[in-house]
Amino acid sequence: MCGSGCGKGRQGCERIMSEMHSPKVSVLMIAYNQEAYIGEAIRGVVSQKAPFPFELIVADDASTDSTAEVAAGWAARYPDVIRLVRRETNLGLQANYLDAYSRARGEYIAICEADDWWCSRHKLARQARMLDEHPEYGLCFHRVVNYYQSDGSMSLSNPGQPSRITLEGLARANVISNLSVMYRAIPYDRLPGWVASVRLFDYAMHSLHAERGDIGYLSQPMAVYRRHDKGIWSGDLLGGWRMAMDVRECLISHFHSSRRSVADCYAESYLDIAAAMTAAGDDGARERAMSFFDRLGMVFDGDDFDERVKQRSSRLQSAPGFLSKIRRRVSRLLPLPRIRG
């Protein structure tokens, strides 16, 4: 018997104590040179009011500013919550994220990158409750406030989503902001190796978790996504589209044999992206799509593709609507949602 006389023995008591202190949710925060923002990002996580233990893994990718020092200050204040990983050399975005994922101990995994922040203290509790109540879900997500730092305007993401989304729905369009997601954790060694090779790995991770169950949606906006000039889509739209094609080629190949209907949905969005690139002047996008389809034995319909290009050309030529401009101007007068204290 153990010293407390519980009758379970020393090993049994150690196992029970370990389970009591194991986090239900692991929050991953990857950081690189974000000294101005990481404090607010961490505050939003440690301020969560959750009826279960959770951990925050801050993975600093060898920042050259004071990002790691700011995070260390917070870790000293919350040693039971924050696990700080300080890289000696820069790994890059994908490797840093995947290493952080491999360290997660929680049943569920949430994401908050160091330049974004959560604005609801009940985010983790609400999402964990949804996954608890729906074991058939592989993940869930919620709306976010898009904050355009260049002009101070705001918008709300993804209105009108159904309460439950299938993998096919996600394959047609990525409606999930990374900081809004909560996954039912997949063992790290079961993730396919190609995930490390794609820059838009968030869409890949959403898809791989949705392979294991449907997607739940919460309509409350509970986080703020900072959109600024350092984003991978800023200033290089064609480069962003190429990365979008990269990840979809991996996903189409991944699902081609096991779930062909899903692969076909990814192929639809892949062709739309290739058509948009062609309409924007990238003559290589059509050839790339044809070659990829040929390698997989899929049919490339040239007439259909040309029609997609025409549709994309008309969208590129249309100016932003008057009401959209008014909304952006009005939104600048509204306060940004934040967690105080």
N, C-alpha and C positions, 0 to 999 in steps of 0.2 A: 504493500500500500504506500501511497505517497504521503508526504508530511501532513497534508490537510485531512487525511483520513477519508477521502472521497470514495475509495474502493476501486478506482480505475487504474491505479499504478502510475509510476512516474511518467512513462512514455505516453500513457493515455491523457494525463493532465497536460503535458507539453503540447500534444496535438490539439487539445481543446483550447488552450491559451493561444496557440498559433492561429486557429480559426477565428477566435474572438477578435484578434488584432489584425487579421488579414483584411485589406481593403475590398469593399464590394466593387468600387469603381476606381480605375486608374485613369488619371488625366495626363495626357502627353502635351508638353509644351516645348517645341523646338525653337531655338533662339540663335540669332547671329547679328551682332551689332545693332541691337534694339534697346539701347540704354534709356532712350526717352519714353519708351512704351511699356517695357516689361513689368514695371511696378504695378501699373493698372491691370495688366493681364493677370498677374499673380493675385492681386487683391480680389478680383472677381471669382477666383477659384477658392481661396481660403475662406471667403465670406459665405460659402454655401451652407445653407441650413438643411442638412440631410440626416435622416435617422439611421445612418450607417457610416462606418469608417470609409474614407477615401484617401487616395494619395495623389500627389502632384509630382510628376517626373519632369524636371526642367533639364533639357539637354542643350547645353551651350556649346556651339560648334566652333570653339577656339576664337571667340570674338576678340577683336582688337580694340574695342572700347571698354566701357565699364559695365557691360551687360552682366557678366558673370558676378561681379562684385555686388551689383544691385540684387541679383537673385540670391547670393550668399547671405545678404542682410535679411531677406525675407525668410530664408531657410533657418537662420538662427532664431527667428521669432516663432517659427512653426516647425520645429524639428520632427514632430510626430506626423507631419503631413507632407512636407517637401523633401524630395530626394533630388539633390543637385548633381548632375553629371557634367564635369568640365573636361572638354576635349583638349588634348595637348596639340593636336593637329586638326586642321579642318577636314571633315569627312565629306561635306556636300549635303545638300538638302535631303536626298533620298536616303542615303546611308545613315544620316543622323536620326531621321524619323524611324527607320526600321530598327535601328539599335534601341531606341527608346521603346518602341513597341515590344521588342523582345524582353525588356525588363519589367513590363507591366505584370502585376500580380492579381489584378482585379478580375472579377467575373465579367464586368463591362469595361469598355474603354471609351473615353471622351477625348476631344481634341480642343486645344486653345493655343493657337500660335502666338508668339510673344508680342506681336503688334496689333492683335485684336483684343476684345475683352467681353466678358459676360456681364449682362446688366440685370439679371434676375438671380436672387439668392436661392431660388427654388428650382433652378434648372436641373441639377443632378437628380434631385428627389423626384421630379415629375417624369424625367426620362427613364430612370431606373424603375419607377412604378409601372410605366407602360410596358417595359420589357418583362418585368415580373408577371404582369397580368396577361401578357401575350407571348407565351413560349414559342409560338410559331413565327415570331418576328426575329430577323437576323440583325436588325438595327432600327433606329428611329432618328428623326431629325425635327427641327422646328424652323420657323421663320427667323430672319435676322434683319437688323437695320444696316443697310449699306451706307457707309459714311465716306463721301468723296472729299478727301482731305484737301485737294487742290482748290476747291471753291466753297467748302463748308456745307454743301448740300447733302441731303439724305433721301433714301428711298427704302421701301420695304420689299423684301425678296418674296418671290414665289407665291403670289396670291392664288386662292382657289384650288389648292391641291386636294386630292381625295385623302381621306383619313388613312387609307391603306394603299400602298403602291407595290406593284410586282417588279420583278427583275426586268421583265420586258419593258415596263414603263420607264425604268431608270435607263435602260439601253437606248431608248428613243431620245432622251434628254436628261442631262445631269441637273437635277433641281436641288441638289444638296450642297449647302455651304459647309465647308469642312469644320468650322468651329461650332456647328449646330448638331453634329452627329454624335450618336452613342452606339457603339458596336457591342454585340455579344461576342466576346473575345474568341478569336481563332488561335490555337497554338501556333507559335511563331514558325516552328519547323514544318507546318503544313501550308504555309504561303508559297506560291510558285516563285521560282527564282527570277522570272522576268519582271516582277514588280520593281526590283532594284534598278531596272534599266530605263524606266519611263519617268519623265519629269512630272507629268500630271498623275502622280501616283495616288492622289486622293480619290479620283474617279475609279481607278483600279481597285482601291481598297473598299470603296462603297460597293462596287460590283461583286467582289469576292465574298463580302459578308452577306450581301443580298442573295448570293447563290445558296445560302443556308437557310433563308427564310425571307418573308416579305418585309416591307419597310413601313413603319408607323410614322404618322405625321402629326405634329402638334402645331396649332395655328398661332400660338403666342410667340411674339418676337422676344427672345431671351438673350440675345448677344448682338454685338456690334462688329461688323466686318469693315476694317479700315482699308479703303481702296486708295492707293497712292501711286506715285510715279515709279516705285521700286517693284511693283508687281510684274509677274512674268508676261502679262498681257499688255503692259503699258508700252506704247511706242513701237511695238513690233507685232501687229495683228497677224501678219502672215506667219511669223515665227510661232505664235501661239496656236494658230490653226495646224501647223505642222506637228506640234506636240500633241494636239488633239487627235490627229490621224495616227500618230505613233501608238498612243494608248489603245485606240480602238482596233488597230491591227492586232495587238496582243490579245485583246478581249475577244475579238472575232475568232482568232485561232484557238483560244482557250475553250470557247463554248461550241466550236464548229462541230465536233464529234458527239459531245454529250447532250447539248441542248440547242439544236439547230434553230428553233424559233427565236431563241435569244440572240444567237449569232446574226440572224437575219435583221433583227431590230438594230443591233449595233451597226450593221452594214448600211442601213438606211441613213443613220445619222452621219456615218463615215462619208457616204456619197454626197450628202448635203454640204459637208465641210469642204470636200474636194471641189464641188461646184462653186462654193463661195470663193475659194482661192482662185479658181479659173476666172470667175467674173472680176476678181480684183487684179488680174494680170499675171498670175502664176501659171504659165503654160505647162509646167511639169506635173501639176496635180492630177490631171486627167490620165496621163501615162502611168503615174504611180498607182492610181486606183485600178486601172486596167491590169497592170502587172500583178498586183496583189490578188485580185479576184482570180486571175488565171492560175496562180500558184495554188490556190485553195480549191480550184475546180468550180468556182462560182461564176454565174453568168453576169457579164457586164453589158448592160443595155445602153448603147450609145445615144439613141434617140431620147430615152428617159433622162440621161445625164445632161444632154443639151437643153432640155426643158428646165431642168433644175438650175442650170447656169442662167437662163433667161430670167427665171424668178428671182434669183439672187442679184442679178444686175439691177432689176427694178427696185429691190430693197436698198441697195447701196446708193442709188440715186435719189431716194426719197429723203427729205429733210426732216429733222425732229419736229414733232407736232407742237402746236402752240400751247396746248394744255400741259404737255410734258415740261416745257420751259417754265411755265407759271408754277407748276408744282415744285420744281427745283428751287426757284426763287423763294417761295413761301417756306420751304423746308429749312432754309438757312436761318429763319427766325425762331425755329423751335430748338429747345435745349436737347443736347445729346443725352440719351439715357445712360446712367452710370450707377454703380454701387458706391455709396459714400462710406467713409469711416475706415 
